Each structure stands twice: as structure tokens, then as C-alpha cells.
Amino acid sequence: MNKVAIIGAGPSGITAIKNFSELGFEVTAFERCNGVGGNWRFNDPSGHSSVFETTHIISSKYTSYYEDYPLPDDAADYPSHEDLLNYFNSYTDHFNIRDLIKFGTEVQHCEQIEQDKWEVTWKDVRSDQSSKDIFDALVVCNGHHHEPRYPEYPGKFSGEFIHSHDFKSAKPFQDKRVLVIGGGNSACDVAVETARVAKSISISWRRGYYLIPKFMYGLPADLYAIKNSWVPRIFRAPFIKFMLERLQGKNEDIGLQKPTQPIFATHPTVNSELYYAVRHGKVTPQKDIKEFNDNKVTFIDGHEEEFDVVIACTGFKIKHSFFNKNFINYEEGKVPLLHRMIPADIKNIYFIGLFQPLGCIWPGAELQSKLAARHLLGQWNPKKPIKDLLAREMANPDVPQLETPRHTITVDDPAFRERLKKELRSCKPALEV
């Protein structure tokens, strides 16, 4: 068994390419974009990327690097999308894996055939010619931030209605009345950036969100969390909630909704500027939307207002269009994968990066790649049947997640990484991590 197909050359894909090829597998990677980086390829012609011109990562450089390839010493505490793309290109060239990637290719269909092999069909997006080949294993690294999830409300909005995936700059919204839907990272970033040029900005929340500043007591927030990791897990969430309220006050004091869910039931919103913008009258908090009527929006509290633009920052679907839906479909429900990686009943397939950490994604994806490659090589085998281990994992999530399609893949970053490291140490030969 030696031929491995890898779908995607974003942050998860390139570490999968590196780790599988390093163990001697014959790797062929397929990437729709013209280069590596995936979601961090701002304005790539493929339209894949969802970042905009001022995007910076929400985790700090101290926790956002591959273990075997640190970020440069002179990197900013929170690198920009340009900095990260340079980093991914540097990683690719350092480990000499660029020639293993077929750029400008779109995987159309993957099907498991006899003897647990995989038939992969792909298309060259420039020539429109299709090809196919047989592989011994399939590694899926296509990400989960490219298929927009649009909200549905009664009525119809007559103005401009876009998803944050298509938001690239605040400039087109100069002097316009803009409504932003959502309370996640994209929503808060879009609201703050657009408030600099728009006539007015409102932000509509369906539920309350915890806003975590990027710096706490002089440290990047994730470093502060690490320094206080001694706090027992049962007390950690109340402790963080207490510290947030001490630092910046309560949502309800400035018109934002009070969170009712546990603090990590949704992916954390790391933003230092929304509180500032609200308190300076630059952004107006609104309740959830009741209905649209022409260019008017009615909110559930009865307030009605006219807008020129609605920007939906409402997340993305988990999409694998190259599988038959009756074979693999994680779009609307839970994602039953051991270590967010291995299904119980399908052989020789691995999903890398299909999780949402309370932190940076690619360090965990790197560990997944190392473990997956060793599983395929026979150096690691779970101590119990995958089906049993998966059932236990699904019944005991890291955090109490909301029962919505958007919040099915959240993991506690330090705990998730430690579980993967523990499995790597059990490999034969053991891997030091």
C-alpha cells in the first residue's frame, strides 16, 4: 500500500502531504487554487478564500505554528493573512513538497472500489479535461470555510444581500446603511471594519456571544490562558467569564445580548474592537431578525429599520461534494470521526483539519497527519475497535456544544492535541512529541 491521494493544499493539506510523503508514501495532492494556503489565499481567482484585506489570525503566533517549522521570530503577535500565506509557502518549499501538488485541479468524485482502494476523478480547471486514477488511501483536507451557510427569514430583502465569504473590503460600503448578521469572528471584524466608512452599522445577534480581547493583562489571550491552565477544568469556564467581565464589562450593559450558553459552546469570538465601536456609537446592537420587507428589517423586539446592505456572517457548511451524499454527508449533523479523523466503517480514508479548535487549527492538523500516516503504515492501531472508541468520544465532547450544524466539530485545543500526542507516543516505534 503506497499510493495516497490528498485533497487540498491549505494549512491542513500541506502538513498531510509532508507527513505522508516523509514516511515513504507516493503522494499526489489535488488543489483547486493556483498555490498553497487554501483559505488564506486572499482574492485567489478560484473564489475559495473567505479572508478579506485586513484579516489577521485570531490566535497568536505563540500557539499558531507547525511543531517542526516555527513562525519567524519577527512575526507580529497576530500575523496578517499575507504573513500566513508567506509562512505556508515557506513551509512547502522547506520540505520540498510543491512538486507533489497538482494545482488548478478540482476533485469531482471519489469512490471506494474493490480491495478498499479509491478511484479519484479530477478536472484540470484550465483545460476542463478530466482524469482518474486508483489510490490505496484517501486523505481529505478540503477545509470547512468555503461553502457559505445563508440564514433564512420570512420576507425578502430588496437591497444588496451578501455572505461574509464574498466580503473582501469595506470600501464598497462607503456611506451605506449596513446590517451585519452574526456574532462570530467574521461578523465582528466585518462590523468594525465597515463602521469606518459606512453611514451606519448595525449588528444583529440571534444569541449572546462571549467576546474575548486579543490581549489580556499585556499578553496575547491564548498565552494568558496557557499561563492559567493550572486552574482546574471544572472552574476554568467560570474563571474566564469572571475575568472577561472584569476586563471589559458585561454585554448587557452596552446593549449586546447576554450569553446564555456555556462560554465555549460556540467557537470563541476574539475581538478587541467591537466593544470600543459600540461604546463610541459606531456600531448599533440589534436583536435577532423577525422578517424582511423590501429594504426594511423588522427585529424580534419590534424595532424596524431601513438598510441598503445586509452582510450575513453566518458560517459555512461542511461540504464534501466529491462524495455521494448517501455515502458520506456531514452537512447537517454530527461528524462521527475518531479523533475527528477516522470513520468507523470506511477503510483507508482520513479527514485532516475537520475540527474547530478553541485555538489554531493547523498544529492539531499536523498531529492528525502524523497519526494518520502511521496508522496507514501499521505503526499505530487503536487499542479498542474504532466503533467503540468513536461512540465514547461522541458521547463525551470536549465542550457542551450547541445543537446546531455550525457547532458540531468544536474541540478543546490543548486537550485535543494532548490526546493525539498520547496516541503518537504509543506508536511502534514511539514518536517523541
C-alpha positions, 0 to 999 in steps of 0.5 A, spaced: 500 500 500 503 506 497 499 510 493 495 516 497 491 521 494 490 528 498 485 533 497 487 540 498 493 544 499 491 549 505 494 549 512 491 542 513 493 539 506 500 541 506 502 538 513 498 531 510 502 531 504 509 532 508 507 527 513 505 522 508 510 523 503 516 523 509 514 516 511 515 513 504 508 514 501 507 516 493 503 522 494 499 526 489 495 532 492 489 535 488 488 543 489 483 547 486 487 554 487 493 556 483 498 555 490 498 553 497 494 556 503 487 554 501 483 559 505 488 564 506 489 565 499 486 572 499 482 574 492 485 567 489 481 567 482 478 560 484 473 564 489 475 559 495 478 564 500 473 567 505 479 572 508 478 579 506 484 585 506 485 586 513 484 579 516 489 577 521 489 570 525 485 570 531 490 566 535 497 568 536 503 566 533 505 563 540 500 557 539 499 558 531 505 554 528 507 547 525 511 543 531 517 542 526 517 549 522 516 555 527 513 562 525 519 567 524 521 570 530 519 577 527 512 575 526 507 580 529 503 577 535 497 576 530 500 575 523 496 578 517 493 573 512 499 575 507 504 573 513 500 566 513 500 565 506 508 567 506 509 562 512 505 556 508 509 557 502 515 557 506 513 551 509 512 547 502 518 549 499 522 547 506 520 540 505 520 540 498 513 538 497 510 543 491 512 538 486 507 533 489 501 538 488 497 538 482 494 545 482 488 548 478 485 541 479 478 540 482 476 533 485 469 531 482 468 524 485 471 519 489 469 512 490 471 506 494 472 500 489 474 493 490 480 491 495 478 498 499 482 502 494 479 509 491 478 511 484 479 519 484 476 523 478 479 530 477 478 536 472 484 540 470 480 547 471 484 550 465 483 545 460 476 542 463 479 535 461 478 530 466 482 524 469 482 518 474 486 514 477 486 508 483 489 510 490 490 505 496 488 511 501 484 517 501 486 523 505 481 529 505 483 536 507 478 540 503 477 545 509 470 547 512 470 555 510 468 555 503 461 553 502 457 559 505 451 557 510 445 563 508 440 564 514 433 564 512 427 569 514 420 570 512 420 576 507 425 578 502 430 583 502 430 588 496 437 591 497 444 588 496 444 581 500 451 578 501 455 572 505 461 574 509 465 569 504 464 574 498 466 580 503 473 582 501 473 590 503 469 595 506 470 600 501 464 598 497 460 600 503 462 607 503 456 611 506 451 605 506 446 603 511 449 596 513 446 590 517 451 585 519 448 578 521 452 574 526 456 574 532 462 570 530 469 572 528 467 574 521 461 578 523 465 582 528 471 584 524 466 585 518 462 590 523 468 594 525 471 594 519 465 597 515 463 602 521 469 606 518 466 608 512 459 606 512 453 611 514 451 606 519 452 599 522 448 595 525 449 588 528 444 583 529 445 577 534 440 571 534 444 569 541 449 572 546 456 571 544 462 571 549 467 576 546 474 575 548 480 581 547 486 579 543 490 581 549 489 580 556 493 583 562 499 585 556 499 578 553 496 575 547 489 571 550 491 564 548 498 565 552 494 568 558 490 562 558 496 557 557 499 561 563 492 559 567 491 552 565 493 550 572 486 552 574 482 546 574 477 544 568 471 544 572 472 552 574 476 554 568 469 556 564 467 560 570 474 563 571 474 566 564 467 569 564 469 572 571 475 575 568 472 577 561 467 581 565 472 584 569 476 586 563 471 589 559 464 589 562 458 585 561 454 585 554 448 587 557 450 593 559 452 596 552 446 593 549 449 586 546 445 580 548 447 576 554 450 569 553 446 564 555 450 558 553 456 555 556 462 560 554 465 555 549 459 552 546 460 556 540 467 557 537 470 563 541 469 570 538 476 574 539 475 581 538 478 587 541 474 592 537 467 591 537 466 593 544 470 600 543 465 601 536 459 600 540 461 604 546 463 610 541 456 609 537 459 606 531 456 600 531 448 599 533 446 592 537 440 589 534 436 583 536 435 577 532 431 578 525 423 577 525 422 578 517 424 582 511 420 587 507 423 590 501 429 594 504 426 594 511 428 589 517 423 588 522 427 585 529 424 580 534 423 586 539 419 590 534 424 595 532 424 596 524 429 599 520 431 601 513 438 598 510 441 598 503 446 592 505 445 586 509 452 582 510 450 575 513 456 572 517 453 566 518 458 560 517 459 555 512 457 548 511 461 542 511 461 540 504 464 534 501 461 534 494 466 529 491 462 524 495 455 521 494 451 524 499 448 517 501 455 515 502 458 520 506 454 527 508 456 531 514 452 537 512 447 537 517 449 533 523 454 530 527 461 528 524 462 521 527 470 521 526 475 518 531 479 523 533 475 527 528 479 523 523 477 516 522 470 513 520 468 507 523 466 503 517 470 506 511 477 503 510 483 507 508 480 514 508 482 520 513 479 527 514 485 532 516 483 539 519 475 537 520 475 540 527 474 547 530 479 548 535 478 553 541 485 555 538 489 554 531 487 549 527 493 547 523 498 544 529 492 539 531 492 538 523 499 536 523 498 531 529 492 528 525 497 527 519 502 524 523 497 519 526 494 518 520 500 516 516 502 511 521 496 508 522 496 507 514 503 504 515 501 499 521 505 503 526 499 505 530 492 501 531 487 503 536 487 499 542 479 498 542 475 497 535 474 504 532 466 503 533 467 503 540 472 508 541 468 513 536 461 512 540 465 514 547 468 520 544 461 522 541 458 521 547 463 525 551 465 532 547 470 536 549 465 542 550 457 542 551 456 544 544 450 547 541 445 543 537 446 546 531 450 544 524 455 550 525 457 547 532 458 540 531 466 539 530 468 544 536 474 541 540 478 543 546 485 545 543 490 543 548 486 537 550 485 535 543 492 535 541 494 532 548 490 526 546 493 525 539 500 526 542 498 520 547 496 516 541 503 518 537 507 516 543 504 509 543 506 508 536 511 502 534 516 505 534 514 511 539 514 518 536 517 523 541 512 529 541 
